[in-house]
Amino acid sequence: MPDSVVSALKDFWQARRSEGGPDAPMRPRHTLRQIAQCICADLEARGVPPEWIESDPKRGLPGLYGGTVGGWDIIISRDGFPLAATYVISAGGPSFGNNFRNRILEITEQALDVRRQYDNSGLKDLQPHLSLLFVLEDRPESRTPVRARSAVTGFPSKMDGISYRDRFADFFAQLLKDGVYDRICYVTSTSDGDSVLEEPCWDMGIEDFLSGIASRVSSLSYAQDQGGMPSTSLGEALSRRDDIADVMTGVTSTPTGLAAAEMAVVRRRRALVVELRDLALQPDANETVMHKAMAGHYWLFGGQYTGVAARRDLMNLDEHDFPLVCSDGSLHIIELKGPEAPLIRRARENHLIVTSAVHEAVSQCMNYLRTIDEMGAALRTLHNNELGLNYDYRRARGTVVIGFQDRAVTDRATREQIDQTIRSYNSHLSRIQVLTYADLLDAAERALRFEETSR
């Protein structure tokens, strides 16, 4: 065993004796910081770059039930991507029974919270290497066989007649078998001045423990270098998911990693805006083409929506292009028309007015809203009972997306005049607004630019 670890344990027991004597209760979750620092120094000697290592980190790993899981004494990360984490904990007398139960709960929940987060997000292969270093005080009470309660089934407990020293060994073996921890170092130490150290289990020694961590960090780092999972590439993959906010908590545990993944989302969305703008200017672009290209990207319409309704045919005889669901459960109907549709024309009195194509699209959306008003109250109960859909059909709103100014500009109407005509038309509408594809994409681009520059 490294001399530095022996020295650190001696300092730990000396500090404990000075706090109240050898029989003083152990402080909960005593971190043994000097041992953690010894581990860090050894990992550096084994080739782990020191800038990757955080000893006594202020940040934690992503967890499922409580958000971020703290308590990890060492976290190793590269470019914001967590590679490994080590939990250092001890247990001592005189109350070994209470310490045994408390440590089982602490040790188990520490790792399971992290494991569950990675399992749920479909990123099991990318989870960090979790390790545990446990120090048990070696004294007669820890070696004495004790009785254990039998289960309600009447079968005797396998722990009956086993000392706490051996109980911990059995517990750690089960953790490794179940994959809760990847590596465990189990050490016992006397609390006297000599601090005699032992490794009760041959497969849980300090050397295997340290080499295992260094090897795993090296393999994960190599995978990053080969393009397997750098934080930016991972962010690109996550940006294709609708549940990115949930997944992000399971894969980024540092500001660097979170920023890399979120910026990948922004870049991908900005690229989509450019693609849609180019598509809208194509001569053969129509309503069908734009609908297909925009499907699944409701964020284009703003951040006030929580998703798209589960069905497009919520109302009899009607099928909506994008029935968006607002945060209050109400609906916002998006009606798409082609980018080639004419937007304005000259009236007899020589003023500009919107074309019949715009009027017809607005009338179509108006009919949708009227149907929702008339049938929504009755259908809400039916949809809730039969389909499990809980939408509020009162006072739904609508947006018509039609035309593209750059395709409508002529020597008789400038871009500014077109915008003014549509704005005047919208000012006389109540629950419906008219947007052009240029207006929609410009607004999306501004929102993404704000998101990018605010980081």
C-alpha positions as CSV (number, residue, x, y, z in Angstrom):
1,M,0.0,0.0,0.0
2,P,1.4,3.5,-0.9
3,D,3.1,5.1,2.0
4,S,1.1,8.3,1.4
5,V,-2.1,6.5,2.1
6,V,-0.8,5.0,5.3
7,S,0.4,8.5,6.4
8,A,-3.0,10.0,5.5
9,L,-4.8,7.4,7.6
10,K,-2.6,8.0,10.6
11,D,-3.4,11.7,10.3
12,F,-7.1,10.9,10.1
13,W,-7.1,8.7,13.3
14,Q,-5.0,11.3,15.1
15,A,-7.5,14.0,14.2
16,R,-10.4,11.8,15.4
17,R,-8.7,11.1,18.7
18,S,-8.1,14.8,19.2
19,E,-11.8,15.4,18.6
20,G,-13.0,13.2,21.4
21,G,-11.1,10.0,21.8
22,P,-11.2,6.7,20.0
23,D,-14.8,6.0,21.1
24,A,-16.2,9.3,19.9
25,P,-18.9,8.8,17.3
26,M,-17.8,9.1,13.7
27,R,-18.9,12.3,12.0
28,P,-21.4,11.5,9.2
29,R,-19.8,11.2,5.7
30,H,-16.3,11.9,6.9
31,T,-14.5,12.5,3.6
32,L,-10.9,11.6,4.5
33,R,-9.7,14.4,2.3
34,Q,-6.0,13.6,2.6
35,I,-6.6,10.1,1.2
36,A,-8.5,11.6,-1.7
37,Q,-5.5,13.9,-2.3
38,C,-3.2,10.9,-2.3
39,I,-5.4,9.1,-4.9
40,C,-5.2,12.2,-7.1
41,A,-1.4,12.3,-6.8
42,D,-1.2,8.6,-7.7
43,L,-3.5,9.0,-10.7
44,E,-1.4,11.9,-12.0
45,A,1.7,9.6,-11.7
46,R,-0.2,7.1,-13.8
47,G,-0.7,9.5,-16.6
48,V,-4.0,11.3,-15.8
49,P,-3.6,15.0,-16.6
50,P,-3.9,17.0,-13.4
51,E,-6.2,19.6,-15.1
52,W,-8.8,16.8,-15.5
53,I,-8.9,16.1,-11.8
54,E,-11.1,17.9,-9.2
55,S,-10.4,17.0,-5.6
56,D,-13.2,17.9,-3.2
57,P,-15.2,19.3,-6.2
58,K,-17.9,21.9,-5.7
59,R,-19.9,20.3,-8.5
60,G,-21.4,16.9,-8.7
61,L,-22.5,14.3,-11.2
62,P,-25.9,14.3,-12.9
63,G,-28.5,12.4,-10.9
64,L,-32.1,11.3,-11.7
65,Y,-34.0,11.8,-8.5
66,G,-32.3,14.8,-6.9
67,G,-30.8,16.6,-9.9
68,T,-27.1,16.9,-9.3
69,V,-25.5,14.3,-7.0
70,G,-22.8,15.8,-4.8
71,G,-20.6,14.1,-2.3
72,W,-18.1,12.8,-4.8
73,D,-14.6,13.4,-3.4
74,I,-12.9,13.2,-6.8
75,I,-14.3,13.9,-10.2
76,I,-12.3,13.4,-13.4
77,S,-13.6,15.1,-16.5
78,R,-12.3,16.2,-19.9
79,D,-13.9,19.1,-21.8
80,G,-16.9,18.9,-19.6
81,F,-17.4,15.2,-20.1
82,P,-17.3,13.2,-16.8
83,L,-14.9,10.2,-17.1
84,A,-14.7,9.0,-13.5
85,A,-15.7,9.7,-9.9
86,T,-14.5,8.4,-6.5
87,Y,-16.4,8.4,-3.3
88,V,-14.3,8.1,-0.1
89,I,-16.0,7.2,3.2
90,S,-15.3,5.5,6.5
91,A,-17.1,3.7,9.3
92,G,-16.0,3.1,12.9
93,G,-17.0,2.2,16.4
94,P,-18.3,2.0,18.9
95,S,-21.8,1.6,17.2
96,F,-20.9,-0.6,14.3
97,G,-24.5,-1.7,13.9
98,N,-25.9,1.8,13.2
99,N,-22.8,2.7,11.1
100,F,-23.4,-0.4,8.9
101,R,-27.0,0.5,8.1
102,N,-26.2,4.1,7.5
103,R,-23.2,3.4,5.3
104,I,-25.2,0.9,3.2
105,L,-27.8,3.5,2.4
106,E,-25.3,6.3,1.7
107,I,-23.0,4.2,-0.5
108,T,-25.9,2.7,-2.5
109,E,-27.9,5.8,-3.2
110,Q,-24.7,7.7,-4.1
111,A,-24.1,5.5,-7.2
112,L,-27.6,4.4,-8.1
113,D,-28.9,8.0,-8.5
114,V,-26.2,8.5,-11.2
115,R,-26.7,5.1,-12.8
116,R,-30.4,5.6,-13.2
117,Q,-29.9,8.9,-14.9
118,Y,-27.7,7.4,-17.6
119,D,-30.0,4.4,-18.0
120,N,-33.0,6.6,-18.5
121,S,-31.4,8.8,-21.1
122,G,-30.2,5.9,-23.2
123,L,-26.5,6.8,-22.6
124,K,-25.4,3.8,-20.5
125,D,-22.2,3.3,-22.5
126,L,-21.1,6.8,-21.7
127,Q,-21.6,6.8,-18.0
128,P,-18.5,7.6,-15.9
129,H,-16.4,5.0,-14.0
130,L,-17.7,5.0,-10.4
131,S,-15.4,3.9,-7.6
132,L,-15.5,3.7,-3.9
133,L,-12.8,3.7,-1.3
134,F,-14.0,2.6,2.1
135,V,-12.1,2.5,5.4
136,L,-13.4,0.5,8.3
137,E,-12.0,0.9,11.8
138,D,-10.3,-2.4,12.9
139,R,-11.2,-3.2,16.5
140,P,-12.6,-6.2,18.4
141,E,-16.2,-5.1,17.9
142,S,-15.8,-5.1,14.1
143,R,-14.5,-8.7,14.1
144,T,-17.0,-10.2,16.5
145,P,-19.8,-12.3,14.9
146,V,-23.3,-10.8,15.5
147,R,-26.8,-12.0,15.2
148,A,-29.0,-10.7,12.4
149,R,-32.8,-10.4,12.1
150,S,-34.6,-13.1,10.1
151,A,-36.9,-12.0,7.2
152,V,-40.7,-12.2,7.5
153,T,-40.5,-15.3,5.3
154,G,-38.8,-17.1,8.3
155,F,-35.6,-17.9,6.4
156,P,-32.5,-17.0,8.3
157,S,-30.4,-14.1,7.1
158,K,-27.2,-14.9,5.3
159,M,-25.6,-12.2,7.6
160,D,-26.4,-14.1,10.7
161,G,-23.3,-14.9,12.7
162,I,-21.0,-12.8,10.5
163,S,-18.9,-9.9,11.8
164,Y,-19.3,-6.4,10.5
165,R,-15.9,-6.6,8.9
166,D,-17.2,-9.6,6.8
167,R,-20.6,-8.0,6.2
168,F,-19.0,-5.0,4.5
169,A,-17.0,-7.4,2.3
170,D,-20.1,-9.3,1.3
171,F,-21.9,-6.0,0.6
172,F,-19.1,-4.6,-1.6
173,A,-18.9,-7.9,-3.5
174,Q,-22.6,-7.6,-4.3
175,L,-22.3,-4.0,-5.4
176,L,-19.6,-5.0,-7.9
177,K,-21.6,-8.0,-9.1
178,D,-24.6,-5.8,-9.7
179,G,-22.6,-3.1,-11.5
180,V,-23.5,-0.4,-8.9
181,Y,-19.8,0.5,-8.6
182,D,-17.1,-0.3,-11.1
183,R,-14.2,-0.5,-8.6
184,I,-14.0,-0.7,-4.8
185,C,-11.1,-0.5,-2.4
186,Y,-11.8,-1.9,1.0
187,V,-9.3,-1.2,3.8
188,T,-9.4,-1.8,7.5
189,S,-7.2,0.2,9.8
190,T,-6.6,0.3,13.6
191,S,-7.1,3.7,15.2
192,D,-4.1,3.5,17.5
193,G,-0.8,5.3,16.8
194,D,0.5,2.6,14.5
195,S,-2.6,2.5,12.2
196,V,-2.0,-1.1,11.0
197,L,-3.7,-1.4,7.6
198,E,-5.2,-4.5,6.0
199,E,-6.9,-5.3,2.7
200,P,-9.5,-8.0,3.7
201,C,-10.4,-8.9,0.0
202,W,-7.8,-9.7,-2.5
203,D,-9.9,-8.2,-5.4
204,M,-10.5,-4.9,-3.5
205,G,-6.9,-3.8,-2.9
206,I,-5.6,-0.3,-3.4
207,E,-3.3,-1.2,-6.3
208,D,-6.1,-2.8,-8.4
209,F,-8.3,0.1,-7.4
210,L,-5.9,2.8,-8.7
211,S,-4.9,1.0,-11.9
212,G,-8.5,0.3,-12.7
213,I,-9.4,4.0,-12.5
214,A,-6.4,5.1,-14.6
215,S,-7.2,2.4,-17.2
216,R,-10.8,3.4,-17.5
217,V,-10.0,7.1,-17.8
218,S,-7.4,6.3,-20.5
219,S,-9.9,4.3,-22.5
220,L,-12.6,6.9,-22.3
221,S,-10.2,9.6,-23.3
222,Y,-9.0,7.5,-26.2
223,A,-12.6,7.2,-27.4
224,Q,-12.9,11.0,-27.3
225,D,-9.7,11.4,-29.4
226,Q,-11.1,8.9,-32.0
227,G,-14.3,11.0,-32.3
228,G,-16.4,8.6,-30.2
229,M,-17.9,10.9,-27.7
230,P,-16.5,14.4,-27.4
231,S,-19.0,16.8,-25.7
232,T,-19.6,18.7,-28.9
233,S,-20.4,15.6,-30.9
234,L,-22.6,14.3,-28.1
235,G,-24.4,17.6,-28.1
236,E,-25.0,17.3,-31.8
237,A,-26.6,13.9,-31.3
238,L,-28.7,15.2,-28.4
239,S,-29.9,18.2,-30.4
240,R,-32.0,15.8,-32.5
241,R,-34.1,14.8,-29.6
242,D,-37.3,16.5,-28.4
243,D,-36.5,15.7,-24.7
244,I,-33.1,17.4,-24.8
245,A,-33.7,19.3,-21.5
246,D,-34.2,16.0,-19.7
247,V,-31.3,14.2,-21.4
248,M,-28.9,17.1,-20.9
249,T,-29.1,16.7,-17.1
250,G,-27.9,13.1,-17.5
251,V,-24.8,13.8,-19.5
252,T,-23.4,17.1,-18.5
253,S,-22.2,17.9,-15.0
254,T,-20.0,20.9,-15.6
255,P,-20.6,24.3,-17.1
256,T,-18.2,23.5,-19.9
257,G,-20.0,20.3,-21.0
258,L,-23.5,21.9,-20.7
259,A,-22.4,24.9,-22.8
260,A,-20.9,22.7,-25.5
261,A,-24.0,20.6,-25.8
262,E,-26.4,23.6,-25.7
263,M,-24.3,25.5,-28.3
264,A,-24.5,22.4,-30.5
265,V,-28.3,22.7,-30.4
266,V,-28.2,26.4,-31.3
267,R,-25.8,25.7,-34.2
268,R,-28.0,23.0,-35.5
269,R,-31.2,25.1,-35.3
270,R,-29.5,28.0,-37.0
271,A,-28.5,25.7,-39.8
272,L,-32.1,24.6,-40.1
273,V,-33.2,28.2,-40.4
274,V,-30.8,28.7,-43.2
275,E,-32.0,25.5,-44.9
276,L,-35.7,26.6,-44.6
277,R,-34.9,30.0,-45.9
278,D,-33.2,28.6,-49.0
279,L,-36.0,26.1,-49.5
280,A,-38.7,28.8,-49.3
281,L,-37.0,30.6,-52.2
282,Q,-36.9,27.5,-54.5
283,P,-39.3,27.8,-57.5
284,D,-40.9,24.5,-56.8
285,A,-41.4,25.0,-53.0
286,N,-45.0,24.7,-51.9
287,E,-47.1,24.1,-48.8
288,T,-46.4,20.3,-48.8
289,V,-42.6,20.8,-49.1
290,M,-42.5,23.3,-46.3
291,H,-44.7,21.3,-44.0
292,K,-42.4,18.3,-44.4
293,A,-39.3,20.3,-43.7
294,M,-40.8,22.0,-40.6
295,A,-42.3,19.0,-39.1
296,G,-41.0,18.3,-35.6
297,H,-39.5,21.8,-35.2
298,Y,-42.2,23.6,-33.4
299,W,-39.6,25.7,-31.6
300,L,-39.6,27.8,-34.8
301,F,-42.8,29.5,-33.6
302,G,-41.5,30.6,-30.2
303,G,-40.8,29.3,-26.7
304,Q,-44.3,29.5,-25.4
305,Y,-45.3,26.1,-26.6
306,T,-44.8,22.8,-24.8
307,G,-45.3,20.6,-27.9
308,V,-47.6,19.5,-30.7
309,A,-51.0,18.0,-30.0
310,A,-51.0,14.2,-30.3
311,R,-53.5,14.3,-33.1
312,R,-54.1,16.6,-36.1
313,D,-57.7,15.7,-36.4
314,L,-59.0,16.8,-33.0
315,M,-62.1,18.3,-34.6
316,N,-64.5,16.5,-36.9
317,L,-63.9,17.2,-40.6
318,D,-60.8,19.3,-39.9
319,E,-57.1,18.5,-40.0
320,H,-54.7,21.1,-38.7
321,D,-51.1,21.5,-40.0
322,F,-49.5,22.1,-36.6
323,P,-51.8,22.2,-33.5
324,L,-49.4,23.6,-31.0
325,V,-50.0,23.2,-27.2
326,C,-49.4,26.2,-25.0
327,S,-48.1,26.0,-21.5
328,D,-51.7,26.5,-20.1
329,G,-53.0,23.6,-22.2
330,S,-54.7,25.8,-24.8
331,L,-54.3,25.3,-28.6
332,H,-52.6,27.5,-31.2
333,I,-53.5,26.3,-34.7
334,I,-50.7,26.9,-37.3
335,E,-52.0,26.9,-40.9
336,L,-49.2,26.6,-43.5
337,K,-49.6,27.9,-47.1
338,G,-47.0,27.9,-49.8
339,P,-44.1,30.4,-49.8
340,E,-45.0,31.1,-53.5
341,A,-48.4,32.5,-52.6
342,P,-48.9,36.2,-53.6
343,L,-49.1,38.6,-50.6
344,I,-50.3,42.0,-51.8
345,R,-52.0,43.7,-54.7
346,R,-53.1,47.2,-55.7
347,A,-56.7,48.1,-55.0
348,R,-58.8,50.5,-57.1
349,E,-58.0,53.4,-54.9
350,N,-54.4,52.6,-55.5
351,H,-53.7,51.4,-52.0
352,L,-52.0,48.1,-51.3
353,I,-54.1,45.3,-49.8
354,V,-53.5,41.7,-49.1
355,T,-54.4,39.2,-51.8
356,S,-57.4,36.8,-52.0
357,A,-54.9,34.0,-51.1
358,V,-54.2,35.6,-47.8
359,H,-58.0,36.2,-47.2
360,E,-58.8,32.6,-48.0
361,A,-56.1,31.3,-45.7
362,V,-57.3,33.5,-42.8
363,S,-60.9,32.4,-43.5
364,Q,-59.9,28.8,-43.3
365,C,-58.1,29.3,-40.0
366,M,-61.2,31.2,-38.8
367,N,-63.4,28.3,-39.6
368,Y,-61.1,26.0,-37.6
369,L,-61.4,28.3,-34.5
370,R,-65.2,28.5,-34.9
371,T,-65.4,24.7,-34.9
372,I,-63.2,24.4,-31.8
373,D,-65.4,27.0,-30.1
374,E,-68.6,25.1,-31.0
375,M,-67.4,21.5,-30.4
376,G,-64.6,21.9,-28.0
377,A,-66.6,21.7,-24.7
378,A,-68.2,18.4,-25.7
379,L,-65.1,16.9,-27.3
380,R,-62.8,17.8,-24.4
381,T,-64.5,15.2,-22.1
382,L,-64.5,12.6,-24.9
383,H,-60.8,13.1,-25.7
384,N,-59.9,13.0,-22.1
385,N,-61.8,9.8,-21.4
386,E,-61.0,7.9,-24.6
387,L,-57.7,9.3,-25.7
388,G,-56.1,10.6,-22.5
389,L,-55.7,14.1,-24.1
390,N,-56.3,17.0,-21.8
391,Y,-56.4,20.1,-23.9
392,D,-58.3,23.4,-23.2
393,Y,-60.3,24.2,-26.3
394,R,-61.6,27.5,-25.1
395,R,-60.3,30.6,-26.9
396,A,-57.9,28.8,-29.2
397,R,-55.8,31.1,-31.5
398,G,-54.4,30.7,-34.9
399,T,-51.5,31.8,-37.1
400,V,-51.3,31.7,-40.9
401,V,-47.8,31.3,-42.4
402,I,-47.9,32.3,-46.1
403,G,-45.7,33.8,-48.8
404,F,-42.2,35.2,-48.7
405,Q,-41.5,38.9,-49.2
406,D,-38.4,38.3,-51.4
407,R,-40.7,36.5,-53.9
408,A,-43.3,39.3,-53.8
409,V,-41.1,42.4,-54.2
410,T,-41.7,44.2,-57.5
411,D,-41.1,47.7,-58.9
412,R,-44.6,48.5,-57.6
413,A,-44.1,47.3,-54.0
414,T,-41.0,47.3,-51.8
415,R,-40.3,45.0,-48.9
416,E,-41.2,47.8,-46.5
417,Q,-44.6,48.4,-48.2
418,I,-45.4,44.6,-48.1
419,D,-44.6,44.5,-44.3
420,Q,-46.7,47.6,-43.6
421,T,-49.7,46.1,-45.5
422,I,-49.6,42.9,-43.6
423,R,-49.1,44.7,-40.3
424,S,-52.1,46.9,-41.0
425,Y,-54.1,43.8,-41.9
426,N,-53.1,42.0,-38.7
427,S,-54.1,45.0,-36.6
428,H,-57.7,44.4,-37.5
429,L,-57.7,40.7,-36.6
430,S,-58.4,39.3,-33.2
431,R,-57.4,35.7,-32.6
432,I,-55.5,35.1,-35.9
433,Q,-52.3,36.6,-37.1
434,V,-50.6,36.4,-40.6
435,L,-46.9,35.7,-40.8
436,T,-44.7,35.3,-43.8
437,Y,-42.0,32.6,-43.9
438,A,-39.5,35.4,-43.8
439,D,-41.1,36.9,-40.7
440,L,-41.1,33.4,-39.0
441,L,-37.5,32.6,-39.8
442,D,-36.2,36.1,-39.0
443,A,-37.8,35.8,-35.5
444,A,-36.3,32.3,-35.0
445,E,-32.9,33.6,-36.1
446,R,-33.1,36.5,-33.7
447,A,-34.0,34.2,-30.8
448,L,-31.1,31.9,-31.6
449,R,-28.7,34.8,-31.9
450,F,-29.8,36.0,-28.5
451,E,-29.3,32.5,-27.0
452,E,-25.8,32.4,-28.5
453,T,-24.6,35.8,-27.4
454,S,-26.1,35.5,-23.8
455,R,-23.7,32.7,-22.9
